[in-house]
Amino acid sequence: VLQLMQAYSAIFNDGNMVRPYVVKQIEDGDTNEVLKSYGTEITGTPISKETADKMKDLLKNVLSEGASGERFAIDGVDMMAKTGTGEYYDEETGAYSTSIYSSSIMAAAPYDDPEIMVYWGMLGPNYVNYSASYFQTIMQAALIAEGISGGDTEKSETTGETWNSYTMPSLKNHTNEYVKNKLSSISVPVVYIGDGVNVID
């Protein structure tokens, strides 16, 4: 997956291929001092900006009505994508499976200036009518987390899609029940990390 993301980054980044990284920075647990941080590293320019722009146009059409990626389109989000279907090699039989296939999508948004890349894949017998909802949930969550609408102005106006803004209330040192009540009036996903009953950060 990381190799695929590095390769596709050239298309989404004007021909500049960048190395994916998993750890953003390492901090001292006691002092919060940043011991080491990682940033964007360009590993090469395998294609020109002109080629990247042409590929972006082609990948945008993958999500058009009747195309292979139509099911992955998200209202109000202007993105581009490439779907994939492949055979699955069964190590037990030493041959390709006749019932299990891989299905995947590599996508980026917004189209004009991509800031989010999502790769989603699955293995299973249903490579035709499977649901795209898992991918859509991940892409929407990533866009929201980065404060990106993902849509172009023209599309947003014609579809009537809107993005709401909220001021994050102070939740530190409150109970999970308090958090639930405090956030019940706004439409945001809440994710708890850990299994404690109070918010510590």
LINHU-V852051 format. One record per residue. BURIAL is 1 if it has 9 or more other C-alpha atoms within 8 Angstrom, else 0. Layout:
burial
BURIAL
BURIAL
This chain:
burial
0
0
0
0
1
1
1
1
1
1
1
1
1
1
1
1
1
1
1
0
0
0
0
0
1
1
1
1
0
0
0
0
0
1
0
0
0
0
0
0
0
0
0
0
1
0
1
1
0
0
1
1
1
0
1
1
1
0
1
1
1
1
1
1
0
0
1
0
1
1
0
1
1
0
0
1
1
1
1
1
1
1
1
0
1
0
1
1
0
1
0
0
0
0
0
0
1
0
0
1
1
1
1
1
1
1
1
1
1
1
1
0
0
1
0
1
1
1
1
0
0
0
0
1
0
0
1
0
0
0
0
0
0
0
1
1
0
1
1
0
0
1
1
1
0
0
0
0
1
1
1
1
0
0
1
1
0
0
0
0
0
0
0
0
0
0
0
0
0
0
0
0
0
1
1
1
0
0
1
0
0
0
1
0
0
0
0
0
0
0
0
0
0
0
0
0
0
0
1
0
0
